[in-house]
C-alpha cells in the first residue's frame, strides 16, 4: 500500500499506465491516455478498507476519500450509465466509455460494483468508538450500541456536515470525526455550543461524552485551493480544492464517432481515443512559483468552479467532466 501510494499514484488516487506499474517516482513521464485502470483503484479501495479495519490510521481514510471522489465518482457516464476503463492524464484526452453489449470489460464489472459501494467506507467502529470517515448523506443503525446516527450534508458542494443522534437511552461513546489533511481551522459545535479543537489536520477530532436523543453535531471543514505536484517534477502540478482534483474542460473538437464511447470493432477498443489539443489551448500556466494556488479565483454563481486569473482558464472537479476533453496536469512557470 505504501509503495503504491508514495511512488505510483496520480493526484486523483489512481495508478498504472497501460495496466502496468512503471518505475517508481516517474509520474510526470507517464501522463498518457491510458493511465489509472479503474480495476486498480477498485482493488486499492478494497485493500485500504481492510487496512483501516486493522489499524484505524487517518491516512487510509484520506486516501479512500481521494480515490473515491476523483476517480470512482467520475468513472461512470451520468447520461448513459456506461463505465470508463481508464482515467487519462494526457492533456487533451477524454474518458472512453463502454457500450451496453459489445464493450464489457473487467472495469465494467468492478465499475458497477464501485457505484453500489458508497456506503462501505463512511462509518467504522471498535468496541467503544464510532469513526466517521466520509461525509456522505446516510443513516447508521448501530444496533449493538443502541444508537442511530443520521448524517446530512451537501458536501463537497458545501463545507458543513450535520450529525443527528437518536437513541432510546443515553449512550457513552467516543465519536471520532476525521479531520481531513486538506482542511484547516475546523469548527465543531455540539447542540449549538462550539467546542475547542486541539487536533491537527490528518487526525481525528474525538468527542467523548454521553449522547442523548436529539443531540446534534455540526462540523465545518474549510476547503481551499492547493497544488499537487508530480513526485518527479515540482513544476508539473494538478490543482485541487479540498478533496477534489480540478481539471479544465476543453470541449469536443476533433472527437469522432463513436467517441466518447468505445469502438468495439477494434481490438482493445478501450485504448482508442482521439488525442487533440484545440488551437489556442495552452498546457502551461504562468503562476506564482511559491503560491501557485493564488492564481485561481472562484467563479461567482458556479460552485466548485475556478478561473485562472492570468489566462481565463476554467477549472472544475474532474469527476464532473464527461464526454469531452480535459487537462489535469499543468506545466507551471513563474
C-alpha positions in Angstrom: 0.0 0.0 0.0 2.7 2.5 0.9 4.7 1.7 -2.2 1.7 2.3 -4.5 0.6 5.5 -2.7 4.0 7.1 -2.3 5.6 6.2 -5.6 3.0 5.3 -8.2 -0.2 7.3 -7.5 -1.5 10.3 -9.5 -3.2 13.2 -7.9 -6.6 11.6 -8.4 -5.8 8.5 -6.4 -5.3 6.0 -9.3 -2.2 4.3 -10.6 -0.7 2.4 -13.6 -0.1 3.2 -17.3 -1.5 0.7 -19.9 -2.4 -1.6 -17.0 1.1 -1.8 -15.6 3.1 -0.3 -12.8 6.1 1.7 -14.0 9.4 2.7 -12.4 8.8 4.3 -9.1 8.6 8.1 -8.9 8.1 8.7 -12.7 4.6 10.2 -12.6 5.4 13.1 -14.9 6.8 10.7 -17.6 3.5 8.7 -17.6 0.8 11.2 -18.2 -0.7 9.2 -21.0 -4.2 8.4 -22.4 -4.1 5.0 -20.7 -3.4 5.9 -17.0 -5.3 4.7 -14.0 -7.1 1.5 -14.8 -10.3 1.5 -12.8 -9.9 -2.1 -11.6 -6.6 -1.0 -9.9 -8.4 1.7 -7.9 -11.2 -0.7 -7.0 -8.5 -3.0 -5.6 -6.7 -0.2 -3.7 -10.0 0.8 -2.1 -10.6 -2.8 -1.1 -7.1 -3.1 0.4 -7.5 0.3 2.1 -10.7 -0.8 3.8 -9.0 -3.9 5.2 -6.0 -1.9 6.4 -8.2 0.6 8.2 -10.1 -2.2 9.9 -6.9 -3.5 11.3 -5.3 -0.1 12.0 -7.6 3.0 12.1 -5.0 5.3 10.7 -6.5 8.5 9.2 -4.0 8.3 6.3 -6.0 5.4 5.0 -9.3 7.3 5.2 -7.7 10.3 3.4 -6.6 8.2 0.5 -10.0 6.4 0.4 -11.8 9.8 0.0 -9.3 11.0 -2.6 -9.7 7.9 -4.9 -13.5 7.7 -4.3 -14.3 11.4 -5.1 -11.8 11.8 -8.0 -11.6 8.5 -9.8 -14.6 6.4 -8.9 -17.2 9.1 -8.8 -16.2 10.3 -12.3 -15.8 6.8 -13.8 -19.5 6.4 -14.8 -21.1 8.5 -17.6 -24.2 10.0 -15.9 -26.1 10.2 -19.2 -25.9 6.5 -20.2 -24.5 4.7 -17.2 -21.5 3.4 -19.2 -18.2 2.9 -17.5 -14.7 4.1 -18.4 -11.7 1.7 -18.3 -9.0 4.4 -17.8 -8.8 7.9 -16.3 -6.5 9.5 -18.8 -4.0 12.1 -17.6 -2.7 13.1 -21.0 -3.7 16.7 -21.7 -6.5 16.7 -24.4 -7.5 13.1 -23.9 -11.0 12.1 -22.8 -12.7 9.3 -20.9 -13.7 6.3 -23.1 -16.9 4.7 -22.0 -18.1 1.1 -22.5 -21.1 0.2 -24.7 -24.1 -1.8 -23.5 -23.4 -5.1 -25.3 -20.1 -5.2 -27.1 -17.6 -3.4 -24.8 -17.9 -5.2 -21.5 -14.5 -5.1 -19.8 -13.2 -6.1 -16.4 -13.5 -2.4 -15.4 -17.3 -2.6 -16.3 -17.8 -5.4 -13.8 -15.9 -3.8 -11.0 -17.1 -0.4 -12.2 -20.7 -1.3 -11.5 -19.7 -2.6 -8.1 -17.9 0.7 -7.3 -21.1 2.6 -7.6 -23.0 0.2 -5.3 -20.4 0.6 -2.5 -20.6 4.3 -1.5 -21.9 3.2 1.9 -19.0 1.0 2.7 -16.4 3.4 4.0 -18.5 6.0 5.8 -18.6 4.5 9.3 -16.4 2.2 11.3 -16.3 1.2 15.0 -14.3 -0.6 17.6 -15.7 -1.9 20.9 -16.5 1.6 22.1 -15.9 4.4 19.5 -17.6 5.4 16.3 -15.5 6.6 13.4 -16.9 9.0 10.8 -14.6 8.8 7.8 -16.6 10.1 4.9 -19.1 12.9 4.6 -21.9 11.3 2.7 -25.7 11.7 3.5 -26.5 8.4 5.3 -28.0 6.8 8.3 -26.2 4.4 10.6 -28.0 1.9 12.9 -25.5 0.5 15.4 -27.9 -2.0 16.9 -25.5 -3.4 19.5 -24.8 0.0 20.8 -28.4 1.1 20.7 -27.8 4.2 18.7 -28.7 5.7 15.3 -26.7 8.4 13.6 -28.1 10.4 10.7 -25.7 12.4 8.5 -27.0 15.3 6.5 -24.7 17.2 4.2 -24.3 18.6 0.7 -20.5 18.0 0.8 -18.4 18.7 -1.2 -20.6 21.5 -2.6 -20.8 22.8 0.9 -18.3 22.6 3.8 -20.7 21.7 6.5 -21.8 18.4 7.9 -24.6 17.7 10.5 -24.9 14.5 12.6 -28.1 13.8 14.5 -28.3 11.3 17.3 -31.2 9.0 18.0 -31.2 6.7 21.0 -33.8 5.4 23.5 -31.3 5.6 26.4 -28.2 7.7 27.0 -25.1 6.2 25.4 -21.5 6.8 26.4 -19.5 6.8 23.2 -16.4 8.5 21.8 -17.3 9.9 18.4 -14.2 10.3 16.1 -14.6 12.7 13.2 -12.0 12.5 10.6 -10.2 15.9 10.3 -9.1 15.8 6.6 -5.5 16.6 5.8 -6.7 19.0 3.1 -8.5 21.3 5.7 -7.6 23.6 8.5 -9.3 25.7 11.2 -12.1 23.2 11.5 -15.2 24.2 13.5 -17.3 21.8 15.6 -20.5 22.5 17.6 -22.5 20.1 19.9 -26.1 21.2 20.4 -25.1 24.7 19.2 -22.1 25.1 21.6 -18.7 25.4 20.0 -16.1 23.0 21.3 -12.3 23.5 21.4 -10.3 21.6 18.8 -6.8 20.7 19.7 -6.2 18.1 17.0 -4.4 18.9 13.7 -5.5 18.1 10.1 -4.8 14.4 9.3 -6.1 13.1 12.6 -9.4 12.5 14.4 -11.4 15.0 16.4 -12.7 13.0 19.3 -15.9 14.0 21.2 -16.2 11.6 24.2 -19.5 12.2 26.0 -22.9 10.7 26.9 -25.1 11.0 23.9 -28.9 11.6 24.2 -31.7 11.5 21.8 -31.9 14.7 19.7 -28.2 15.6 20.1 -26.8 17.5 17.1 -23.2 17.8 15.9 -22.4 20.5 13.4 -19.0 20.4 11.6 -17.3 22.7 9.2 -14.2 21.7 7.3 -13.0 24.8 5.3 -11.7 24.0 1.8 -9.1 25.9 -0.1 -7.2 25.6 -3.3 -3.9 23.7 -3.3 -1.5 22.2 -5.7 -0.4 18.5 -6.0 3.0 18.2 -7.8 4.1 15.1 -9.6 6.6 13.4 -7.4 9.3 13.6 -10.0 8.7 17.2 -11.3 7.8 20.0 -8.9 6.8 22.2 -12.0 4.2 19.7 -13.2 1.1 20.1 -11.0 -2.6 19.4 -10.6 -4.9 21.8 -8.7 -7.3 20.6 -6.0 -10.0 22.3 -3.9 -10.5 20.4 -0.7 -10.5 16.7 -1.7 -11.5 17.5 -5.3 -8.9 17.4 -8.1 -9.7 20.1 -10.6 -9.4 19.8 -14.4 -10.1 22.1 -17.3 -12.8 21.0 -19.7 -11.7 21.9 -23.3 -14.6 20.7 -25.5 -15.0 18.0 -28.1 -13.0 19.4 -31.1 -11.6 16.5 -33.2 -13.6 13.8 -31.4 -15.1 11.4 -34.0 -17.9 8.9 -33.5 -18.3 6.7 -31.6 -16.3 8.8 -29.1 -16.6 9.3 -26.2 -17.7 5.7 -26.3 -15.5 2.8 -27.3 -15.3 1.3 -30.8 -16.0 -2.4 -30.4 -14.7 -3.1 -34.0 -11.2 -2.5 -32.8 -9.0 -4.9 -30.7 -8.6 -3.5 -27.2 -11.1 -0.8 -28.1 -10.7 0.8 -24.6 -7.3 2.0 -25.8 -8.9 4.1 -28.6 -9.4 7.8 -28.2 -8.7 10.8 -30.4 -6.0 13.0 -28.8 -6.2 16.6 -29.6 -5.4 19.9 -28.0 -7.7 22.5 -29.6 -6.0 25.5 -31.1 -5.4 28.3 -28.6 -5.4 25.9 -25.6 -2.1 26.1 -23.6 -1.0 23.5 -21.1 1.4 25.9 -19.5 0.2 28.3 -16.8 2.2 31.3 -15.7 1.5 31.4 -11.9 3.5 32.3 -8.8 6.1 29.7 -8.1 5.8 29.9 -4.3 2.0 30.0 -4.1 0.6 28.9 -7.5 -2.8 28.3 -5.9 -3.2 32.1 -5.6 -3.7 32.2 -9.4 -7.1 30.6 -9.0 -10.2 32.6 -8.2 -13.7 31.2 -7.6 -16.3 31.9 -10.3 -19.4 33.6 -8.8 -22.6 31.6 -9.0 -20.8 28.4 -10.1 -20.0 26.2 -7.2 -16.6 24.4 -7.3 -15.6 26.3 -10.4 -12.5 28.4 -10.7 -10.8 30.7 -13.2 -7.0 31.1 -13.7 -6.7 34.9 -13.5 -3.8 35.1 -15.9 -5.3 33.0 -18.7 -9.1 32.8 -18.0 -8.8 29.0 -18.0 -11.8 27.4 -16.2 -11.3 24.5 -13.7 -13.9 22.2 -12.2 -13.9 18.8 -10.5 -12.6 16.1 -12.8 -15.3 13.8 -11.6 -17.9 16.2 -13.1 -16.3 16.3 -16.6 -17.8 13.9 -19.0 -17.9 13.3 -22.8 -15.3 16.0 -23.6 -11.5 16.6 -23.4 -9.8 17.9 -20.3 -6.4 18.9 -18.9 -5.5 17.9 -15.3 -1.7 18.3 -15.0 -0.1 21.6 -16.0 3.4 22.9 -16.5 3.8 26.0 -14.3 6.1 29.0 -14.9 6.6 31.9 -12.6 
